Amino acid sequence: MNEINYRWSTLADYPALIAIENQIWNEQNTPIPTHYDHVSDYQKHFQPGSQLVAVIDGQPVGMISFNPTPPFAAFRFTWDIGIGVDPAYQDQGIGSGLLNVLKLEAQKKNIHKIKLNVLGTNPQARAFYLKNGFVEEGHSRDIFFLAGQFVDDYSLAYFVD
């Protein structure tokens, strides 16, 4: 595999990021599957420079988004994250690399906690986060009804300091 570089997103990345997003999100890994048709749709949610992007040979192959400006002052030391890697590049360390870069950024910005949620239907993601230093903070049983079944939700966190 060629070298993986990590950098902040640019507008030129959006077609590739949209393709990744539209491939990966479904009722097995999110209660609200998203689909983007246009760059303008994507830009409403993610401004250039608001995501860390994993790049191989100039092509984005993964991203991590986070909420660096929470709506409440009391929440300012916590980031809520989402991560996605192109299925063709999964299991090659790209997700772990994105998390490592994010952890360094969080440390620089005095962030105390990085948090996320994982559906019970996605045990591979839960294992991935636990392997990368996250701890389980909570478990809500049967909180969502997706694809004809009740689904659990797990809250996970990584403490930066």
C-alpha positions in Angstrom: 0.0 0.0 0.0 1.2 3.5 -0.8 1.9 6.1 1.9 -1.1 7.5 3.8 -1.2 11.2 4.4 -3.5 13.0 6.8 -4.6 16.6 6.3 -7.6 19.0 6.6 -10.4 18.7 4.0 -10.7 20.9 1.0 -13.6 21.6 -1.3 -11.8 19.5 -4.0 -12.1 16.5 -1.7 -15.9 16.6 -1.5 -16.8 14.4 -4.5 -14.6 11.6 -3.1 -15.9 12.2 0.5 -19.5 12.1 -0.7 -18.8 8.8 -2.6 -17.4 7.3 0.7 -20.3 8.6 2.8 -22.9 7.3 0.4 -21.3 3.9 0.4 -20.9 3.3 4.0 -23.9 4.6 5.9 -26.9 2.3 6.2 -29.3 0.9 8.8 -26.6 -1.5 10.1 -24.4 1.3 11.4 -26.5 4.5 11.9 -30.1 5.3 12.9 -30.2 8.0 10.3 -28.6 6.9 7.0 -27.5 9.9 5.0 -27.1 10.4 1.3 -25.6 13.4 -0.4 -26.5 14.2 -4.0 -24.4 17.4 -4.5 -21.4 19.1 -3.1 -23.6 21.9 -1.8 -25.6 19.3 0.3 -22.3 18.1 1.8 -21.0 21.6 2.4 -24.1 22.4 4.5 -22.8 19.8 7.1 -19.1 20.1 6.6 -17.2 23.2 5.7 -13.7 22.9 4.1 -11.1 22.3 6.8 -13.6 20.8 9.2 -12.7 17.2 8.7 -9.4 15.3 8.8 -8.9 13.3 5.6 -6.8 10.3 4.9 -5.2 10.5 1.4 -3.4 8.0 -0.7 -1.9 9.1 -4.0 -3.9 12.4 -3.8 -7.2 10.5 -3.4 -9.3 10.8 -0.1 -9.9 7.3 1.3 -11.3 8.2 4.7 -12.4 11.0 6.9 -13.1 11.9 10.5 -15.5 14.7 11.4 -15.9 16.2 14.8 -17.8 18.9 16.6 -15.2 21.4 17.7 -17.6 24.1 18.6 -20.4 22.5 20.8 -23.6 24.5 21.2 -23.1 24.8 24.9 -20.2 26.4 26.7 -20.2 23.5 29.3 -19.6 21.1 26.4 -16.6 22.8 25.0 -14.0 20.2 26.1 -15.8 17.3 24.4 -15.8 16.4 20.7 -18.5 14.2 19.2 -17.0 12.3 16.2 -17.9 10.4 13.1 -15.5 8.4 11.0 -15.7 6.7 7.6 -13.2 4.8 5.5 -13.8 3.7 1.9 -14.6 0.0 2.0 -11.8 -0.8 -0.5 -9.3 0.6 2.1 -10.7 -0.7 5.3 -8.6 -2.9 7.6 -5.4 -1.2 6.5 -4.8 1.1 9.5 -6.4 4.2 8.0 -9.1 4.5 10.6 -6.6 4.1 13.4 -4.4 6.7 11.8 -7.3 9.1 11.6 -8.0 8.6 15.2 -4.4 9.1 16.2 -4.2 12.4 14.3 -7.5 13.5 15.9 -6.2 12.6 19.4 -3.1 14.8 18.8 -5.4 17.7 17.6 -7.6 17.2 20.6 -4.6 17.4 22.9 -3.4 20.6 21.3 -6.8 22.2 21.8 -7.2 21.0 25.4 -10.1 18.7 24.6 -10.8 16.4 27.5 -13.1 13.8 25.9 -13.8 12.4 22.4 -17.1 10.6 22.2 -19.3 8.6 19.8 -22.1 6.1 19.5 -22.1 2.7 17.9 -25.1 0.5 17.1 -25.3 -3.0 18.4 -25.6 -4.2 14.8 -22.0 -2.9 14.2 -19.8 -5.0 16.5 -16.8 -4.6 14.2 -16.9 -0.8 14.8 -17.3 -1.2 18.5 -14.3 -3.6 18.6 -12.3 -1.1 16.5 -12.9 1.8 18.9 -12.2 -0.4 22.0 -8.9 -1.5 20.3 -8.1 2.2 19.8 -8.4 3.2 23.5 -12.0 4.0 23.8 -14.0 2.8 26.7 -17.7 1.9 26.9 -19.6 4.5 29.0 -23.2 3.4 28.4 -25.5 0.9 26.7 -29.1 1.7 25.7 -31.0 -1.5 25.0 -33.6 -1.6 22.1 -33.4 2.2 21.7 -33.8 2.2 17.9 -36.1 0.2 15.6 -34.3 -0.4 12.3 -34.9 -2.8 9.5 -37.6 -4.6 11.4 -35.7 -5.1 14.7 -34.9 -3.3 17.9 -31.3 -2.2 18.1 -29.0 -1.3 21.0 -26.8 1.7 21.1 -23.4 1.9 22.8 -21.8 5.2 24.0 -18.0 5.1 23.8 -15.4 7.7 24.9 -11.7 8.3 24.7 -10.2 10.6 27.5 -7.5 12.7 26.1 -5.8 13.9 29.3 
